[in-house]
Amino acid sequence: MWYMDYFDLKDVESICYIEAGTNNVILKFYGFNNSKASERFSVHAMKRLDFDYIPNDEHGNSTVH
């Protein structure tokens, strides 16, 4: 797969939290080796979930959105 050049998932872990009162779902993935691996994973995950997602690097923005 195209993103495997940048990372593998053997050291990546995750946690899922449901916020009381709002029912918001918070997913956290951690253990990536570098920012490029994190960005590639976020693009892949959002695409698999069928969400519209524009990566930070396409806007020149370094903040999380």
PDBQT receptor file of N, H, CA, C and O in Angstrom, charges set to zero:
ATOM      1  N   MET A   1       0.836  -1.179   0.000  1.00  0.00    +0.000 N 
ATOM      2  CA  MET A   1       0.000   0.000   0.000  1.00  0.00    +0.000 C 
ATOM      3  C   MET A   1       0.883   1.245   0.000  1.00  0.00    +0.000 C 
ATOM      4  O   MET A   1       2.004   1.208   0.507  1.00  0.00    +0.000 OA
ATOM      5  N   TRP A   2       0.395   2.329  -0.556  1.00  0.00    +0.000 N 
ATOM      6  H   TRP A   2      -0.516   2.359  -0.968  1.00  0.00    +0.000 HD
ATOM      7  CA  TRP A   2       1.182   3.545  -0.738  1.00  0.00    +0.000 C 
ATOM      8  C   TRP A   2       1.684   4.150   0.551  1.00  0.00    +0.000 C 
ATOM      9  O   TRP A   2       2.767   4.735   0.554  1.00  0.00    +0.000 OA
ATOM     10  N   TYR A   3       0.953   4.040   1.650  1.00  0.00    +0.000 N 
ATOM     11  H   TYR A   3       0.074   3.565   1.647  1.00  0.00    +0.000 HD
ATOM     12  CA  TYR A   3       1.357   4.697   2.875  1.00  0.00    +0.000 C 
ATOM     13  C   TYR A   3       2.361   3.877   3.678  1.00  0.00    +0.000 C 
ATOM     14  O   TYR A   3       2.955   4.404   4.620  1.00  0.00    +0.000 OA
ATOM     15  N   MET A   4       2.568   2.630   3.346  1.00  0.00    +0.000 N 
ATOM     16  H   MET A   4       2.086   2.202   2.581  1.00  0.00    +0.000 HD
ATOM     17  CA  MET A   4       3.463   1.784   4.119  1.00  0.00    +0.000 C 
ATOM     18  C   MET A   4       4.932   2.188   3.963  1.00  0.00    +0.000 C 
ATOM     19  O   MET A   4       5.766   1.753   4.756  1.00  0.00    +0.000 OA
ATOM     20  N   ASP A   5       5.269   3.008   2.964  1.00  0.00    +0.000 N 
ATOM     21  H   ASP A   5       4.592   3.362   2.319  1.00  0.00    +0.000 HD
ATOM     22  CA  ASP A   5       6.623   3.517   2.841  1.00  0.00    +0.000 C 
ATOM     23  C   ASP A   5       6.990   4.430   4.010  1.00  0.00    +0.000 C 
ATOM     24  O   ASP A   5       8.170   4.593   4.322  1.00  0.00    +0.000 OA
ATOM     25  N   TYR A   6       6.007   5.013   4.645  1.00  0.00    +0.000 N 
ATOM     26  H   TYR A   6       5.049   4.881   4.392  1.00  0.00    +0.000 HD
ATOM     27  CA  TYR A   6       6.254   6.020   5.667  1.00  0.00    +0.000 C 
ATOM     28  C   TYR A   6       6.146   5.483   7.089  1.00  0.00    +0.000 C 
ATOM     29  O   TYR A   6       6.705   6.086   8.005  1.00  0.00    +0.000 OA
ATOM     30  N   PHE A   7       5.464   4.395   7.301  1.00  0.00    +0.000 N 
ATOM     31  H   PHE A   7       5.010   3.905   6.557  1.00  0.00    +0.000 HD
ATOM     32  CA  PHE A   7       5.298   3.856   8.646  1.00  0.00    +0.000 C 
ATOM     33  C   PHE A   7       4.744   2.447   8.610  1.00  0.00    +0.000 C 
ATOM     34  O   PHE A   7       4.232   1.987   7.590  1.00  0.00    +0.000 OA
ATOM     35  N   ASP A   8       4.855   1.771   9.745  1.00  0.00    +0.000 N 
ATOM     36  H   ASP A   8       5.271   2.145  10.574  1.00  0.00    +0.000 HD
ATOM     37  CA  ASP A   8       4.087   0.552   9.928  1.00  0.00    +0.000 C 
ATOM     38  C   ASP A   8       3.315   0.717  11.239  1.00  0.00    +0.000 C 
ATOM     39  O   ASP A   8       3.640   1.583  12.051  1.00  0.00    +0.000 OA
ATOM     40  N   LEU A   9       2.320  -0.095  11.436  1.00  0.00    +0.000 N 
ATOM     41  H   LEU A   9       2.056  -0.799  10.776  1.00  0.00    +0.000 HD
ATOM     42  CA  LEU A   9       1.418   0.083  12.568  1.00  0.00    +0.000 C 
ATOM     43  C   LEU A   9       1.791  -0.751  13.793  1.00  0.00    +0.000 C 
ATOM     44  O   LEU A   9       1.021  -0.804  14.751  1.00  0.00    +0.000 OA
ATOM     45  N   LYS A  10       2.948  -1.400  13.782  1.00  0.00    +0.000 N 
ATOM     46  H   LYS A  10       3.574  -1.357  13.003  1.00  0.00    +0.000 HD
ATOM     47  CA  LYS A  10       3.285  -2.281  14.897  1.00  0.00    +0.000 C 
ATOM     48  C   LYS A  10       3.438  -1.536  16.222  1.00  0.00    +0.000 C 
ATOM     49  O   LYS A  10       3.183  -2.128  17.271  1.00  0.00    +0.000 OA
ATOM     50  N   ASP A  11       3.840  -0.272  16.221  1.00  0.00    +0.000 N 
ATOM     51  H   ASP A  11       4.047   0.208  15.368  1.00  0.00    +0.000 HD
ATOM     52  CA  ASP A  11       4.004   0.499  17.455  1.00  0.00    +0.000 C 
ATOM     53  C   ASP A  11       2.861   1.484  17.701  1.00  0.00    +0.000 C 
ATOM     54  O   ASP A  11       2.889   2.229  18.680  1.00  0.00    +0.000 OA
ATOM     55  N   VAL A  12       1.866   1.492  16.827  1.00  0.00    +0.000 N 
ATOM     56  H   VAL A  12       1.844   0.886  16.032  1.00  0.00    +0.000 HD
ATOM     57  CA  VAL A  12       0.745   2.423  16.962  1.00  0.00    +0.000 C 
ATOM     58  C   VAL A  12      -0.317   1.810  17.872  1.00  0.00    +0.000 C 
ATOM     59  O   VAL A  12      -0.693   0.647  17.720  1.00  0.00    +0.000 OA
ATOM     60  N   GLU A  13      -0.788   2.611  18.814  1.00  0.00    +0.000 N 
ATOM     61  H   GLU A  13      -0.483   3.556  18.937  1.00  0.00    +0.000 HD
ATOM     62  CA  GLU A  13      -1.850   2.187  19.714  1.00  0.00    +0.000 C 
ATOM     63  C   GLU A  13      -2.984   3.195  19.628  1.00  0.00    +0.000 C 
ATOM     64  O   GLU A  13      -2.829   4.274  19.056  1.00  0.00    +0.000 OA
ATOM     65  N   SER A  14      -4.125   2.834  20.201  1.00  0.00    +0.000 N 
ATOM     66  H   SER A  14      -4.251   1.957  20.665  1.00  0.00    +0.000 HD
ATOM     67  CA  SER A  14      -5.272   3.736  20.116  1.00  0.00    +0.000 C 
ATOM     68  C   SER A  14      -6.116   3.656  21.380  1.00  0.00    +0.000 C 
ATOM     69  O   SER A  14      -6.039   2.707  22.159  1.00  0.00    +0.000 OA
ATOM     70  N   ILE A  15      -6.920   4.692  21.544  1.00  0.00    +0.000 N 
ATOM     71  H   ILE A  15      -6.983   5.464  20.911  1.00  0.00    +0.000 HD
ATOM     72  CA  ILE A  15      -7.887   4.745  22.633  1.00  0.00    +0.000 C 
ATOM     73  C   ILE A  15      -9.142   5.424  22.088  1.00  0.00    +0.000 C 
ATOM     74  O   ILE A  15      -9.052   6.329  21.257  1.00  0.00    +0.000 OA
ATOM     75  N   CYS A  16     -10.300   4.991  22.552  1.00  0.00    +0.000 N 
ATOM     76  H   CYS A  16     -10.373   4.256  23.226  1.00  0.00    +0.000 HD
ATOM     77  CA  CYS A  16     -11.569   5.581  22.142  1.00  0.00    +0.000 C 
ATOM     78  C   CYS A  16     -12.301   6.031  23.394  1.00  0.00    +0.000 C 
ATOM     79  O   CYS A  16     -12.402   5.281  24.364  1.00  0.00    +0.000 OA
ATOM     80  N   TYR A  17     -12.812   7.258  23.373  1.00  0.00    +0.000 N 
ATOM     81  H   TYR A  17     -12.730   7.868  22.584  1.00  0.00    +0.000 HD
ATOM     82  CA  TYR A  17     -13.473   7.841  24.530  1.00  0.00    +0.000 C 
ATOM     83  C   TYR A  17     -14.797   8.440  24.085  1.00  0.00    +0.000 C 
ATOM     84  O   TYR A  17     -14.854   9.156  23.085  1.00  0.00    +0.000 OA
ATOM     85  N   ILE A  18     -15.867   8.147  24.830  1.00  0.00    +0.000 N 
ATOM     86  H   ILE A  18     -15.820   7.565  25.642  1.00  0.00    +0.000 HD
ATOM     87  CA  ILE A  18     -17.171   8.755  24.559  1.00  0.00    +0.000 C 
ATOM     88  C   ILE A  18     -17.434   9.765  25.666  1.00  0.00    +0.000 C 
ATOM     89  O   ILE A  18     -17.495   9.413  26.844  1.00  0.00    +0.000 OA
ATOM     90  N   GLU A  19     -17.588  11.014  25.274  1.00  0.00    +0.000 N 
ATOM     91  H   GLU A  19     -17.538  11.300  24.317  1.00  0.00    +0.000 HD
ATOM     92  CA  GLU A  19     -17.752  12.115  26.218  1.00  0.00    +0.000 C 
ATOM     93  C   GLU A  19     -19.167  12.124  26.791  1.00  0.00    +0.000 C 
ATOM     94  O   GLU A  19     -20.147  12.202  26.050  1.00  0.00    +0.000 OA
ATOM     95  N   ALA A  20     -19.260  12.045  28.107  1.00  0.00    +0.000 N 
ATOM     96  H   ALA A  20     -18.464  11.982  28.709  1.00  0.00    +0.000 HD
ATOM     97  CA  ALA A  20     -20.564  12.056  28.784  1.00  0.00    +0.000 C 
ATOM     98  C   ALA A  20     -21.271  13.381  28.537  1.00  0.00    +0.000 C 
ATOM     99  O   ALA A  20     -20.636  14.436  28.529  1.00  0.00    +0.000 OA
ATOM    100  N   GLY A  21     -22.568  13.329  28.338  1.00  0.00    +0.000 N 
ATOM    101  H   GLY A  21     -23.084  12.473  28.345  1.00  0.00    +0.000 HD
ATOM    102  CA  GLY A  21     -23.357  14.538  28.151  1.00  0.00    +0.000 C 
ATOM    103  C   GLY A  21     -23.470  14.995  26.709  1.00  0.00    +0.000 C 
ATOM    104  O   GLY A  21     -24.504  15.527  26.306  1.00  0.00    +0.000 OA
ATOM    105  N   THR A  22     -22.414  14.793  25.925  1.00  0.00    +0.000 N 
ATOM    106  H   THR A  22     -21.574  14.360  26.253  1.00  0.00    +0.000 HD
ATOM    107  CA  THR A  22     -22.457  15.222  24.528  1.00  0.00    +0.000 C 
ATOM    108  C   THR A  22     -22.482  14.037  23.568  1.00  0.00    +0.000 C 
ATOM    109  O   THR A  22     -22.898  14.170  22.417  1.00  0.00    +0.000 OA
ATOM    110  N   ASN A  23     -22.033  12.876  24.051  1.00  0.00    +0.000 N 
ATOM    111  H   ASN A  23     -21.696  12.768  24.986  1.00  0.00    +0.000 HD
ATOM    112  CA  ASN A  23     -21.897  11.675  23.221  1.00  0.00    +0.000 C 
ATOM    113  C   ASN A  23     -20.900  11.853  22.089  1.00  0.00    +0.000 C 
ATOM    114  O   ASN A  23     -20.928  11.096  21.118  1.00  0.00    +0.000 OA
ATOM    115  N   ASN A  24     -20.012  12.851  22.198  1.00  0.00    +0.000 N 
ATOM    116  H   ASN A  24     -19.990  13.466  22.986  1.00  0.00    +0.000 HD
ATOM    117  CA  ASN A  24     -18.936  13.005  21.225  1.00  0.00    +0.000 C 
ATOM    118  C   ASN A  24     -17.983  11.826  21.335  1.00  0.00    +0.000 C 
ATOM    119  O   ASN A  24     -17.709  11.346  22.435  1.00  0.00    +0.000 OA
ATOM    120  N   VAL A  25     -17.482  11.362  20.211  1.00  0.00    +0.000 N 
ATOM    121  H   VAL A  25     -17.705  11.752  19.318  1.00  0.00    +0.000 HD
ATOM    122  CA  VAL A  25     -16.533  10.256  20.183  1.00  0.00    +0.000 C 
ATOM    123  C   VAL A  25     -15.154  10.830  19.889  1.00  0.00    +0.000 C 
ATOM    124  O   VAL A  25     -14.966  11.555  18.912  1.00  0.00    +0.000 OA
ATOM    125  N   ILE A  26     -14.198  10.502  20.739  1.00  0.00    +0.000 N 
ATOM    126  H   ILE A  26     -14.351   9.914  21.533  1.00  0.00    +0.000 HD
ATOM    127  CA  ILE A  26     -12.828  10.964  20.580  1.00  0.00    +0.000 C 
ATOM    128  C   ILE A  26     -11.956   9.738  20.362  1.00  0.00    +0.000 C 
ATOM    129  O   ILE A  26     -11.912   8.840  21.202  1.00  0.00    +0.000 OA
ATOM    130  N   LEU A  27     -11.264   9.706  19.230  1.00  0.00    +0.000 N 
ATOM    131  H   LEU A  27     -11.300  10.436  18.548  1.00  0.00    +0.000 HD
ATOM    132  CA  LEU A  27     -10.337   8.620  18.913  1.00  0.00    +0.000 C 
ATOM    133  C   LEU A  27      -8.928   9.183  18.948  1.00  0.00    +0.000 C 
ATOM    134  O   LEU A  27      -8.671  10.245  18.381  1.00  0.00    +0.000 OA
ATOM    135  N   LYS A  28      -8.026   8.492  19.596  1.00  0.00    +0.000 N 
ATOM    136  H   LYS A  28      -8.235   7.629  20.056  1.00  0.00    +0.000 HD
ATOM    137  CA  LYS A  28      -6.629   8.928  19.618  1.00  0.00    +0.000 C 
ATOM    138  C   LYS A  28      -5.755   7.767  19.178  1.00  0.00    +0.000 C 
ATOM    139  O   LYS A  28      -5.861   6.659  19.703  1.00  0.00    +0.000 OA
ATOM    140  N   PHE A  29      -4.899   8.031  18.216  1.00  0.00    +0.000 N 
ATOM    141  H   PHE A  29      -4.813   8.931  17.790  1.00  0.00    +0.000 HD
ATOM    142  CA  PHE A  29      -3.914   7.072  17.747  1.00  0.00    +0.000 C 
ATOM    143  C   PHE A  29      -2.549   7.666  18.064  1.00  0.00    +0.000 C 
ATOM    144  O   PHE A  29      -2.291   8.827  17.746  1.00  0.00    +0.000 OA
ATOM    145  N   TYR A  30      -1.683   6.891  18.679  1.00  0.00    +0.000 N 
ATOM    146  H   TYR A  30      -1.893   5.948  18.937  1.00  0.00    +0.000 HD
ATOM    147  CA  TYR A  30      -0.369   7.412  19.020  1.00  0.00    +0.000 C 
ATOM    148  C   TYR A  30       0.708   6.358  18.805  1.00  0.00    +0.000 C 
ATOM    149  O   TYR A  30       0.429   5.160  18.779  1.00  0.00    +0.000 OA
ATOM    150  N   GLY A  31       1.941   6.822  18.652  1.00  0.00    +0.000 N 
ATOM    151  H   GLY A  31       2.168   7.796  18.673  1.00  0.00    +0.000 HD
ATOM    152  CA  GLY A  31       3.064   5.929  18.429  1.00  0.00    +0.000 C 
ATOM    153  C   GLY A  31       3.657   6.026  17.039  1.00  0.00    +0.000 C 
ATOM    154  O   GLY A  31       4.500   5.208  16.670  1.00  0.00    +0.000 OA
ATOM    155  N   PHE A  32       3.226   7.023  16.252  1.00  0.00    +0.000 N 
ATOM    156  H   PHE A  32       2.542   7.687  16.553  1.00  0.00    +0.000 HD
ATOM    157  CA  PHE A  32       3.786   7.198  14.908  1.00  0.00    +0.000 C 
ATOM    158  C   PHE A  32       5.218   7.714  15.011  1.00  0.00    +0.000 C 
ATOM    159  O   PHE A  32       5.557   8.446  15.941  1.00  0.00    +0.000 OA
ATOM    160  N   ASN A  33       6.050   7.331  14.053  1.00  0.00    +0.000 N 
ATOM    161  H   ASN A  33       5.775   6.736  13.298  1.00  0.00    +0.000 HD
ATOM    162  CA  ASN A  33       7.464   7.704  14.073  1.00  0.00    +0.000 C 
ATOM    163  C   ASN A  33       7.734   9.141  13.658  1.00  0.00    +0.000 C 
ATOM    164  O   ASN A  33       8.732   9.730  14.075  1.00  0.00    +0.000 OA
ATOM    165  N   ASN A  34       6.848   9.714  12.836  1.00  0.00    +0.000 N 
ATOM    166  H   ASN A  34       6.038   9.235  12.498  1.00  0.00    +0.000 HD
ATOM    167  CA  ASN A  34       7.085  11.082  12.359  1.00  0.00    +0.000 C 
ATOM    168  C   ASN A  34       5.765  11.698  11.889  1.00  0.00    +0.000 C 
ATOM    169  O   ASN A  34       4.745  11.015  11.801  1.00  0.00    +0.000 OA
ATOM    170  N   SER A  35       5.801  12.995  11.589  1.00  0.00    +0.000 N 
ATOM    171  H   SER A  35       6.629  13.551  11.660  1.00  0.00    +0.000 HD
ATOM    172  CA  SER A  35       4.576  13.700  11.205  1.00  0.00    +0.000 C 
ATOM    173  C   SER A  35       4.022  13.225   9.864  1.00  0.00    +0.000 C 
ATOM    174  O   SER A  35       2.809  13.230   9.659  1.00  0.00    +0.000 OA
ATOM    175  N   LYS A  36       4.899  12.818   8.954  1.00  0.00    +0.000 N 
ATOM    176  H   LYS A  36       5.885  12.815   9.120  1.00  0.00    +0.000 HD
ATOM    177  CA  LYS A  36       4.440  12.326   7.655  1.00  0.00    +0.000 C 
ATOM    178  C   LYS A  36       3.632  11.032   7.832  1.00  0.00    +0.000 C 
ATOM    179  O   LYS A  36       2.617  10.834   7.165  1.00  0.00    +0.000 OA
ATOM    180  N   ALA A  37       4.086  10.161   8.726  1.00  0.00    +0.000 N 
ATOM    181  H   ALA A  37       4.911  10.322   9.268  1.00  0.00    +0.000 HD
ATOM    182  CA  ALA A  37       3.355   8.925   9.001  1.00  0.00    +0.000 C 
ATOM    183  C   ALA A  37       1.990   9.241   9.607  1.00  0.00    +0.000 C 
ATOM    184  O   ALA A  37       0.991   8.616   9.252  1.00  0.00    +0.000 OA
ATOM    185  N   SER A  38       1.949  10.195  10.508  1.00  0.00    +0.000 N 
ATOM    186  H   SER A  38       2.761  10.703  10.796  1.00  0.00    +0.000 HD
ATOM    187  CA  SER A  38       0.675  10.589  11.115  1.00  0.00    +0.000 C 
ATOM    188  C   SER A  38      -0.278  11.138  10.072  1.00  0.00    +0.000 C 
ATOM    189  O   SER A  38      -1.461  10.799  10.062  1.00  0.00    +0.000 OA
ATOM    190  N   GLU A  39       0.236  11.985   9.197  1.00  0.00    +0.000 N 
ATOM    191  H   GLU A  39       1.197  12.260   9.206  1.00  0.00    +0.000 HD
ATOM    192  CA  GLU A  39      -0.594  12.591   8.152  1.00  0.00    +0.000 C 
ATOM    193  C   GLU A  39      -1.112  11.529   7.189  1.00  0.00    +0.000 C 
ATOM    194  O   GLU A  39      -2.289  11.539   6.830  1.00  0.00    +0.000 OA
ATOM    195  N   ARG A  40      -0.244  10.617   6.769  1.00  0.00    +0.000 N 
ATOM    196  H   ARG A  40       0.713  10.609   7.060  1.00  0.00    +0.000 HD
ATOM    197  CA  ARG A  40      -0.660   9.550   5.853  1.00  0.00    +0.000 C 
ATOM    198  C   ARG A  40      -1.739   8.667   6.488  1.00  0.00    +0.000 C 
ATOM    199  O   ARG A  40      -2.708   8.294   5.828  1.00  0.00    +0.000 OA
ATOM    200  N   PHE A  41      -1.567   8.337   7.765  1.00  0.00    +0.000 N 
ATOM    201  H   PHE A  41      -0.779   8.640   8.301  1.00  0.00    +0.000 HD
ATOM    202  CA  PHE A  41      -2.561   7.525   8.447  1.00  0.00    +0.000 C 
ATOM    203  C   PHE A  41      -3.889   8.265   8.540  1.00  0.00    +0.000 C 
ATOM    204  O   PHE A  41      -4.942   7.668   8.317  1.00  0.00    +0.000 OA
ATOM    205  N   SER A  42      -3.858   9.561   8.866  1.00  0.00    +0.000 N 
ATOM    206  H   SER A  42      -3.003  10.046   9.048  1.00  0.00    +0.000 HD
ATOM    207  CA  SER A  42      -5.111  10.314   8.989  1.00  0.00    +0.000 C 
ATOM    208  C   SER A  42      -5.853  10.373   7.660  1.00  0.00    +0.000 C 
ATOM    209  O   SER A  42      -7.079  10.267   7.636  1.00  0.00    +0.000 OA
ATOM    210  N   VAL A  43      -5.136  10.540   6.561  1.00  0.00    +0.000 N 
ATOM    211  H   VAL A  43      -4.140  10.626   6.581  1.00  0.00    +0.000 HD
ATOM    212  CA  VAL A  43      -5.762  10.552   5.239  1.00  0.00    +0.000 C 
ATOM    213  C   VAL A  43      -6.394   9.189   4.962  1.00  0.00    +0.000 C 
ATOM    214  O   VAL A  43      -7.535   9.111   4.508  1.00  0.00    +0.000 OA
ATOM    215  N   HIS A  44      -5.656   8.125   5.235  1.00  0.00    +0.000 N 
ATOM    216  H   HIS A  44      -4.729   8.188   5.604  1.00  0.00    +0.000 HD
ATOM    217  CA  HIS A  44      -6.159   6.770   4.994  1.00  0.00    +0.000 C 
ATOM    218  C   HIS A  44      -7.398   6.491   5.852  1.00  0.00    +0.000 C 
ATOM    219  O   HIS A  44      -8.402   5.994   5.342  1.00  0.00    +0.000 OA
ATOM    220  N   ALA A  45      -7.335   6.808   7.149  1.00  0.00    +0.000 N 
ATOM    221  H   ALA A  45      -6.519   7.212   7.563  1.00  0.00    +0.000 HD
ATOM    222  CA  ALA A  45      -8.451   6.526   8.057  1.00  0.00    +0.000 C 
ATOM    223  C   ALA A  45      -9.692   7.317   7.670  1.00  0.00    +0.000 C 
ATOM    224  O   ALA A  45     -10.791   6.763   7.639  1.00  0.00    +0.000 OA
ATOM    225  N   MET A  46      -9.537   8.589   7.379  1.00  0.00    +0.000 N 
ATOM    226  H   MET A  46      -8.644   9.039   7.404  1.00  0.00    +0.000 HD
ATOM    227  CA  MET A  46     -10.693   9.414   7.023  1.00  0.00    +0.000 C 
ATOM    228  C   MET A  46     -11.308   8.961   5.705  1.00  0.00    +0.000 C 
ATOM    229  O   MET A  46     -12.527   8.996   5.538  1.00  0.00    +0.000 OA
ATOM    230  N   LYS A  47     -10.465   8.536   4.774  1.00  0.00    +0.000 N 
ATOM    231  H   LYS A  47      -9.474   8.507   4.910  1.00  0.00    +0.000 HD
ATOM    232  CA  LYS A  47     -10.980   8.019   3.502  1.00  0.00    +0.000 C 
ATOM    233  C   LYS A  47     -11.764   6.734   3.729  1.00  0.00    +0.000 C 
ATOM    234  O   LYS A  47     -12.832   6.551   3.145  1.00  0.00    +0.000 OA
ATOM    235  N   ARG A  48     -11.248   5.845   4.568  1.00  0.00    +0.000 N 
ATOM    236  H   ARG A  48     -10.380   5.994   5.043  1.00  0.00    +0.000 HD
ATOM    237  CA  ARG A  48     -11.939   4.584   4.860  1.00  0.00    +0.000 C 
ATOM    238  C   ARG A  48     -13.274   4.822   5.559  1.00  0.00    +0.000 C 
ATOM    239  O   ARG A  48     -14.219   4.055   5.377  1.00  0.00    +0.000 OA
ATOM    240  N   LEU A  49     -13.351   5.889   6.362  1.00  0.00    +0.000 N 
ATOM    241  H   LEU A  49     -12.583   6.512   6.510  1.00  0.00    +0.000 HD
ATOM    242  CA  LEU A  49     -14.593   6.239   7.047  1.00  0.00    +0.000 C 
ATOM    243  C   LEU A  49     -15.533   7.049   6.165  1.00  0.00    +0.000 C 
ATOM    244  O   LEU A  49     -16.649   7.371   6.572  1.00  0.00    +0.000 OA
ATOM    245  N   ASP A  50     -15.083   7.378   4.960  1.00  0.00    +0.000 N 
ATOM    246  H   ASP A  50     -14.176   7.116   4.629  1.00  0.00    +0.000 HD
ATOM    247  CA  ASP A  50     -15.859   8.132   3.982  1.00  0.00    +0.000 C 
ATOM    248  C   ASP A  50     -16.204   9.554   4.465  1.00  0.00    +0.000 C 
ATOM    249  O   ASP A  50     -17.294  10.065   4.210  1.00  0.00    +0.000 OA
ATOM    250  N   PHE A  51     -15.243  10.177   5.170  1.00  0.00    +0.000 N 
ATOM    251  H   PHE A  51     -14.357   9.763   5.377  1.00  0.00    +0.000 HD
ATOM    252  CA  PHE A  51     -15.373  11.573   5.576  1.00  0.00    +0.000 C 
ATOM    253  C   PHE A  51     -14.627  12.454   4.590  1.00  0.00    +0.000 C 
ATOM    254  O   PHE A  51     -13.594  12.053   4.054  1.00  0.00    +0.000 OA
ATOM    255  N   ASP A  52     -15.143  13.651   4.349  1.00  0.00    +0.000 N 
ATOM    256  H   ASP A  52     -15.982  13.977   4.784  1.00  0.00    +0.000 HD
ATOM    257  CA  ASP A  52     -14.384  14.645   3.593  1.00  0.00    +0.000 C 
ATOM    258  C   ASP A  52     -13.278  15.143   4.511  1.00  0.00    +0.000 C 
ATOM    259  O   ASP A  52     -13.536  15.536   5.649  1.00  0.00    +0.000 OA
ATOM    260  N   TYR A  53     -12.060  15.125   4.019  1.00  0.00    +0.000 N 
ATOM    261  H   TYR A  53     -11.850  14.806   3.095  1.00  0.00    +0.000 HD
ATOM    262  CA  TYR A  53     -10.915  15.502   4.849  1.00  0.00    +0.000 C 
ATOM    263  C   TYR A  53      -9.866  16.135   3.962  1.00  0.00    +0.000 C 
ATOM    264  O   TYR A  53      -9.519  15.592   2.914  1.00  0.00    +0.000 OA
ATOM    265  N   ILE A  54      -9.364  17.274   4.377  1.00  0.00    +0.000 N 
ATOM    266  H   ILE A  54      -9.646  17.716   5.229  1.00  0.00    +0.000 HD
ATOM    267  CA  ILE A  54      -8.299  17.952   3.652  1.00  0.00    +0.000 C 
ATOM    268  C   ILE A  54      -7.086  17.984   4.561  1.00  0.00    +0.000 C 
ATOM    269  O   ILE A  54      -7.115  18.640   5.602  1.00  0.00    +0.000 OA
ATOM    270  N   PRO A  55      -6.021  17.289   4.192  1.00  0.00    +0.000 N 
ATOM    271  CA  PRO A  55      -4.822  17.238   5.042  1.00  0.00    +0.000 C 
ATOM    272  C   PRO A  55      -4.234  18.629   5.276  1.00  0.00    +0.000 C 
ATOM    273  O   PRO A  55      -4.368  19.522   4.439  1.00  0.00    +0.000 OA
ATOM    274  N   ASN A  56      -3.582  18.795   6.425  1.00  0.00    +0.000 N 
ATOM    275  H   ASN A  56      -3.473  18.069   7.104  1.00  0.00    +0.000 HD
ATOM    276  CA  ASN A  56      -2.965  20.071   6.777  1.00  0.00    +0.000 C 
ATOM    277  C   ASN A  56      -1.984  20.568   5.720  1.00  0.00    +0.000 C 
ATOM    278  O   ASN A  56      -1.960  21.761   5.419  1.00  0.00    +0.000 OA
ATOM    279  N   ASP A  57      -1.179  19.676   5.154  1.00  0.00    +0.000 N 
ATOM    280  H   ASP A  57      -1.199  18.707   5.399  1.00  0.00    +0.000 HD
ATOM    281  CA  ASP A  57      -0.137  20.112   4.232  1.00  0.00    +0.000 C 
ATOM    282  C   ASP A  57      -0.690  20.703   2.938  1.00  0.00    +0.000 C 
ATOM    283  O   ASP A  57       0.024  21.426   2.243  1.00  0.00    +0.000 OA
ATOM    284  N   GLU A  58      -1.943  20.413   2.601  1.00  0.00    +0.000 N 
ATOM    285  H   GLU A  58      -2.524  19.826   3.165  1.00  0.00    +0.000 HD
ATOM    286  CA  GLU A  58      -2.526  21.000   1.407  1.00  0.00    +0.000 C 
ATOM    287  C   GLU A  58      -2.933  22.461   1.628  1.00  0.00    +0.000 C 
ATOM    288  O   GLU A  58      -3.198  23.184   0.667  1.00  0.00    +0.000 OA
ATOM    289  N   HIS A  59      -2.981  22.893   2.884  1.00  0.00    +0.000 N 
ATOM    290  H   HIS A  59      -2.766  22.306   3.665  1.00  0.00    +0.000 HD
ATOM    291  CA  HIS A  59      -3.325  24.272   3.185  1.00  0.00    +0.000 C 
ATOM    292  C   HIS A  59      -2.150  25.059   3.739  1.00  0.00    +0.000 C 
ATOM    293  O   HIS A  59      -2.259  26.263   3.972  1.00  0.00    +0.000 OA
ATOM    294  N   GLY A  60      -1.025  24.383   3.950  1.00  0.00    +0.000 N 
ATOM    295  H   GLY A  60      -0.936  23.405   3.761  1.00  0.00    +0.000 HD
ATOM    296  CA  GLY A  60       0.104  25.049   4.561  1.00  0.00    +0.000 C 
ATOM    297  C   GLY A  60      -0.167  25.414   6.012  1.00  0.00    +0.000 C 
ATOM    298  O   GLY A  60       0.399  26.377   6.529  1.00  0.00    +0.000 OA
ATOM    299  N   ASN A  61      -1.022  24.655   6.662  1.00  0.00    +0.000 N 
ATOM    300  H   ASN A  61      -1.482  23.872   6.242  1.00  0.00    +0.000 HD
ATOM    301  CA  ASN A  61      -1.442  24.927   8.026  1.00  0.00    +0.000 C 
ATOM    302  C   ASN A  61      -0.864  23.859   8.934  1.00  0.00    +0.000 C 
ATOM    303  O   ASN A  61      -1.000  22.671   8.641  1.00  0.00    +0.000 OA
ATOM    304  N   SER A  62      -0.225  24.243  10.025  1.00  0.00    +0.000 N 
ATOM    305  H   SER A  62      -0.115  25.207  10.264  1.00  0.00    +0.000 HD
ATOM    306  CA  SER A  62       0.370  23.268  10.924  1.00  0.00    +0.000 C 
ATOM    307  C   SER A  62      -0.517  22.938  12.120  1.00  0.00    +0.000 C 
ATOM    308  O   SER A  62      -0.095  22.178  12.992  1.00  0.00    +0.000 OA
ATOM    309  N   THR A  63      -1.735  23.487  12.192  1.00  0.00    +0.000 N 
ATOM    310  H   THR A  63      -2.077  24.105  11.484  1.00  0.00    +0.000 HD
ATOM    311  CA  THR A  63      -2.618  23.196  13.295  1.00  0.00    +0.000 C 
ATOM    312  C   THR A  63      -3.465  21.975  12.994  1.00  0.00    +0.000 C 
ATOM    313  O   THR A  63      -3.654  21.616  11.832  1.00  0.00    +0.000 OA
ATOM    314  N   VAL A  64      -3.965  21.349  14.014  1.00  0.00    +0.000 N 
ATOM    315  H   VAL A  64      -3.811  21.640  14.958  1.00  0.00    +0.000 HD
ATOM    316  CA  VAL A  64      -4.854  20.201  13.851  1.00  0.00    +0.000 C 
ATOM    317  C   VAL A  64      -6.240  20.737  13.581  1.00  0.00    +0.000 C 
ATOM    318  O   VAL A  64      -6.670  21.700  14.216  1.00  0.00    +0.000 OA
ATOM    319  N   HIS A  65      -6.946  20.125  12.646  1.00  0.00    +0.000 N 
ATOM    320  H   HIS A  65      -6.598  19.343  12.130  1.00  0.00    +0.000 HD
ATOM    321  CA  HIS A  65      -8.315  20.553  12.370  1.00  0.00    +0.000 C 
ATOM    322  C   HIS A  65      -9.253  19.377  12.352  1.00  0.00    +0.000 C 
ATOM    323  O   HIS A  65     -10.452  19.548  12.133  1.00  0.00    +0.000 OA
TER     324      HIS A  65
